[in-house]
Amino acid sequence: MRQPLRYPWLDLDVDDPSAPAIAVRVDVPDTRAEVPAHRHRKGQLVFALGGGVTCHVPSGLWMVPPHCGVWIPGDMEHSNVATANARIFFVYIEPGSADLPDRCCTLSISPLLRELIIELSDGVQDDQARDELLTKTLLIELPRMPVQQLHLPISSEPRLRRIAEALAQDPADRSTLAQWASRVALSESSLARLVVKETGLSFGRWR
């Protein structure tokens, strides 16, 4: 069962153009939580300090294990699903404030960048000069983070999307290629070819 994932401040404007970067910490309760499909002008880094987060974008699914982050460019539709008891951070970056990719990618998060995000997410604005320095350092460090290969390609082909959504709901499902083929009204060989064509992976590796 999934609960809606809520920000700690309901009046937060993540697209405030006067803020080069906005960091928000969200502690997930003891059930899985979800932010439904949405988009915003600012780019977004999704960072997990504990637990895990999965980001869905039109072209695929990105996994965010602890101490990594997924970069989502601005104006890209996406949704987020967090595991129970996760401790996650959303960092919203003003377009042009940092030299970041124009595509989704998974980034390693260094100890320095982790501490910068934590400090900026506490919501206390009692030292503007310090906050500006921390933000400037974050925007310098973030583009330096190495890219990790934690991307699952998901086709817009309806039958493959149906399988992907079922496996996302129940990752322990070990149904065979033949069983999935029967469910989506394809022959086993046709489904195997379709997966390779749409994702570049064999069915077993994609699953």
SESE-822668 format. One record per residue (C-alpha): residue number from 1; y, x, z. Coordinates in Angstrom, 2 decimals. Example, Ala and Ser with C-alpha at 12.3 -4.5 7.8 and 13.67 -1.06 7.14 Angstrom:
BEGIN
NODE   nr    north     east       up
NODE    1    -4.50    12.30     7.80
NODE    2    -1.06    13.67     7.14
***
This chain:
BEGIN
NODE   nr    north     east       up
NODE    1     0.00     0.00     0.00
NODE    2     3.47     1.32    -0.89
NODE    3     6.71     0.67     0.96
NODE    4    10.16     1.07    -0.64
NODE    5    11.63     4.50     0.06
NODE    6    15.08     4.12     1.58
NODE    7    17.93     6.56     1.93
NODE    8    19.20     7.25     5.46
NODE    9    22.70     6.12     4.35
NODE   10    22.72     2.90     2.33
NODE   11    26.30     3.46     1.14
NODE   12    25.57     6.90    -0.35
NODE   13    27.07     7.39    -3.82
NODE   14    24.86    10.07    -5.37
NODE   15    26.98    10.09    -8.54
NODE   16    30.23    10.97    -6.74
NODE   17    31.90    13.26    -9.33
NODE   18    33.86    15.13    -6.67
NODE   19    30.64    16.54    -5.14
NODE   20    28.96    19.39    -7.10
NODE   21    25.78    18.84    -5.08
NODE   22    24.59    16.20    -2.61
NODE   23    21.47    16.77    -0.50
NODE   24    19.63    13.94     1.26
NODE   25    16.66    14.18     3.61
NODE   26    14.17    11.31     3.77
NODE   27    11.33    11.13     6.31
NODE   28     8.54     8.91     4.99
NODE   29     6.72     6.62     7.46
NODE   30     2.96     6.47     7.91
NODE   31     2.39     4.62     4.61
NODE   32     3.00     5.70     1.03
NODE   33     6.53     5.00    -0.15
NODE   34     8.10     4.56    -3.56
NODE   35    11.48     4.67    -5.27
NODE   36    11.09     2.34    -8.30
NODE   37    12.15     3.39   -11.80
NODE   38    15.88     4.16   -11.94
NODE   39    18.35     6.63   -13.37
NODE   40    21.65     8.27   -12.36
NODE   41    24.25    10.46   -14.00
NODE   42    23.60    13.49   -11.81
NODE   43    20.48    15.60   -12.22
NODE   44    18.05    15.48    -9.31
NODE   45    15.85    18.00    -7.55
NODE   46    12.96    16.40    -5.64
NODE   47    11.76    18.81    -2.94
NODE   48     8.88    18.37    -0.48
NODE   49     8.89    20.31     2.78
NODE   50     5.86    18.40     4.02
NODE   51     3.46    16.01     2.35
NODE   52     3.67    15.45    -1.39
NODE   53     5.70    13.59    -4.01
NODE   54     4.81    12.45    -7.51
NODE   55     7.59    11.91   -10.06
NODE   56     6.96     9.64   -13.04
NODE   57     9.09    10.10   -16.16
NODE   58     8.53     8.57   -19.62
NODE   59     6.71    11.66   -20.91
NODE   60     4.49    12.43   -17.96
NODE   61     3.80    12.81   -14.29
NODE   62     5.07    15.69   -12.19
NODE   63     3.49    16.70    -8.89
NODE   64     5.65    18.08    -6.07
NODE   65     3.49    19.93    -3.54
NODE   66     5.05    21.40    -0.37
NODE   67     7.58    24.19    -1.01
NODE   68     8.10    23.22    -4.64
NODE   69    10.59    20.93    -6.34
NODE   70    10.79    18.94    -9.55
NODE   71    13.99    19.06   -11.56
NODE   72    14.89    15.80   -13.34
NODE   73    17.89    16.00   -15.71
NODE   74    20.66    13.42   -15.40
NODE   75    20.32    10.01   -17.08
NODE   76    16.51    10.31   -17.30
NODE   77    14.60     7.27   -16.03
NODE   78    12.16     8.20   -13.26
NODE   79    10.38     6.93   -10.18
NODE   80     9.08     8.76    -7.09
NODE   81     6.02     8.11    -4.95
NODE   82     5.69     9.98    -1.63
NODE   83     2.60    10.44     0.50
NODE   84     2.51     9.08     4.03
NODE   85     4.43    11.16     6.58
NODE   86     6.09    13.27     3.90
NODE   87     9.33    15.09     4.60
NODE   88    11.26    15.17     1.36
NODE   89    14.71    16.03     0.09
NODE   90    16.67    14.78    -2.91
NODE   91    19.38    17.11    -4.22
NODE   92    21.77    15.58    -6.76
NODE   93    23.52    18.10    -9.03
NODE   94    26.71    17.34   -10.95
NODE   95    26.26    18.00   -14.70
NODE   96    27.60    21.43   -15.64
NODE   97    27.61    22.70   -12.03
NODE   98    24.54    24.91   -12.53
NODE   99    22.62    26.37   -15.46
NODE  100    19.57    24.12   -15.23
NODE  101    17.06    22.98   -17.90
NODE  102    17.59    19.85   -19.99
NODE  103    13.93    18.89   -19.44
NODE  104    11.77    18.13   -16.41
NODE  105    10.09    21.10   -14.75
NODE  106     8.50    22.09   -11.44
NODE  107    10.29    24.89    -9.60
NODE  108     9.23    27.13    -6.74
NODE  109    11.58    26.87    -3.77
NODE  110    12.44    30.16    -2.06
NODE  111    12.92    30.36     1.73
NODE  112    16.66    30.85     1.17
NODE  113    17.00    27.80    -1.08
NODE  114    14.88    25.75     1.31
NODE  115    17.22    26.52     4.21
NODE  116    20.29    25.78     2.09
NODE  117    18.91    22.35     1.20
NODE  118    18.03    21.60     4.83
NODE  119    21.50    22.61     6.04
NODE  120    23.30    20.56     3.39
NODE  121    21.16    17.48     4.03
NODE  122    22.09    17.01     7.68
NODE  123    25.05    14.83     6.71
NODE  124    27.47    16.58     9.06
NODE  125    30.79    17.39     7.38
NODE  126    32.52    19.23    10.23
NODE  127    33.17    22.50     8.37
NODE  128    34.29    21.96     4.79
NODE  129    34.63    25.67     3.98
NODE  130    31.07    26.33     5.18
NODE  131    29.68    23.37     3.22
NODE  132    31.43    24.57     0.06
NODE  133    29.98    28.06     0.50
NODE  134    26.47    26.69     1.07
NODE  135    26.81    24.44    -1.99
NODE  136    28.04    27.32    -4.16
NODE  137    25.12    29.50    -3.02
NODE  138    22.64    26.68    -3.73
NODE  139    24.00    26.25    -7.26
NODE  140    23.60    30.01    -7.86
NODE  141    20.08    30.21    -6.42
NODE  142    18.53    27.08    -7.93
NODE  143    18.55    28.27   -11.58
NODE  144    16.81    31.49   -10.48
NODE  145    13.69    29.69    -9.24
NODE  146    10.46    30.32   -11.26
NODE  147     8.89    27.42   -13.14
NODE  148     5.39    26.27   -12.07
NODE  149     2.88    24.47   -14.31
NODE  150     2.29    21.24   -12.40
NODE  151     2.92    18.74   -15.18
NODE  152     0.52    16.04   -16.34
NODE  153     1.32    14.74   -19.85
NODE  154     1.11    10.95   -20.05
NODE  155     1.14     9.26   -23.42
NODE  156     2.96     6.02   -24.15
NODE  157    -0.26     4.86   -25.84
NODE  158    -1.12     1.66   -23.87
NODE  159    -4.79     2.44   -23.26
NODE  160    -4.12     5.95   -21.96
NODE  161    -1.25     4.73   -19.80
NODE  162    -3.59     2.11   -18.31
NODE  163    -6.10     4.83   -17.42
NODE  164    -3.37     7.08   -16.00
NODE  165    -1.98     4.32   -13.81
NODE  166    -5.46     3.46   -12.52
NODE  167    -6.15     7.11   -11.64
NODE  168    -2.76     7.45    -9.95
NODE  169    -3.67     4.47    -7.76
NODE  170    -7.15     5.87    -7.02
NODE  171    -7.41     9.64    -7.69
NODE  172   -10.95     9.66    -6.28
NODE  173   -12.22     7.50    -9.16
NODE  174   -14.79     9.67   -10.97
NODE  175   -15.69     7.20   -13.70
NODE  176   -17.12     8.89   -16.77
NODE  177   -15.58     9.03   -20.23
NODE  178   -18.08     6.39   -21.36
NODE  179   -17.11     4.06   -18.51
NODE  180   -13.39     4.38   -19.26
NODE  181   -14.04     3.89   -22.97
NODE  182   -15.81     0.62   -22.21
NODE  183   -12.91    -0.59   -20.06
NODE  184   -10.33     0.01   -22.79
NODE  185   -12.53    -1.25   -25.64
NODE  186   -13.04     2.08   -27.42
NODE  187   -16.08     4.14   -28.26
NODE  188   -16.63     7.25   -26.17
NODE  189   -15.86     9.56   -29.11
NODE  190   -12.72     7.60   -30.04
NODE  191   -11.33     7.83   -26.50
NODE  192   -12.11    11.55   -26.36
NODE  193   -10.22    12.15   -29.62
NODE  194    -7.31     9.95   -28.50
NODE  195    -6.85    11.90   -25.24
NODE  196    -6.81    15.24   -27.08
NODE  197    -4.42    13.92   -29.72
NODE  198    -1.97    12.43   -27.21
NODE  199    -2.10    15.02   -24.40
NODE  200    -3.54    18.22   -25.84
NODE  201    -6.21    18.20   -23.11
NODE  202    -9.86    17.22   -22.93
NODE  203   -10.56    14.02   -21.03
NODE  204   -12.13    15.86   -18.08
NODE  205    -9.23    18.28   -17.70
NODE  206    -6.65    15.52   -18.10
NODE  207    -8.40    13.38   -15.47
***
